[in-house]
Amino acid sequence: MLQKQVISRAQLRKEGFSKKQVDTMFASLKLFPTPFKNIYYVPSEEEKKGWFIDKPMRVLTGAVRMFLESPDFYYSCTTAEERLGIRWTPSNEIHIVNGNKSGRIDLEERIERDLKRRTYRAGRVAHVLSIYGRRLIFHRTKNVASAKIKRTPYGNFALKSQILVDKKRLREKV
């Protein structure tokens, strides 16, 4: 059927799936949710059975690329520190620097709301969403292209010198 990939509702419709078929696949969790509305992840059979995502950062990078409609972004602050091994304790916050949008997506609220429903599907959705962390924080900046980053298959991550610049400039309030 579908390959292991990040896909949007619009792409599914272009591939010939009806609105009802897409809704049914999502309801039966043949499509895993991502933090973004109408953007899904098509899991492999093993991932479906075990309720996990093999490479969550790669999936998140694809979903962010689709959400921002641009490949020009990188991970910075605590996210990049964790990736570079500077910080060992997970912050469960993903900091995304881009040229389009700023704001927050609070996944913790959505997870708690799903857990309160006490249905099997809501529990599974909460589990899948918890893989992405507690919060996604978008920082808008004009100079994404001039940032010092390290390109990896899992996304672009700020280098140590860029992390220091971003922390001063962005001043994220907790």
Sequence and secondary structure as in RCSB ss.txt:
>XXXX:A:sequence
MLQKQVISRAQLRKEGFSKKQVDTMFASLKLFPTPFKNIYYVPSEEEKKGWFIDKPMRVLTGAVRMFLESPDFYY
SCTTAEERLGIRWTPSNEIHIVNGNKSGRIDLEERIERDLKRRTYRAGRVAHVLSIYGRRLIFHRTKNVASAKIK
RTPYGNFALKSQILVDKKRLREKV
>XXXX:A:secstr
   SEEEEHHHHHHTT  HHHHHHHHHTTSSEE SSTTEEEE  HHHHHHT  SSHHHHHHHHHHHHHTSS EEE
EHHHHHHHHTS  S   EEEEEESS  EEEEHHHHHHHHHHH  HHHHHHHHHHHTT SEEEEEE S STTS EE
EETTEEEE HHHHHHHHHHH    
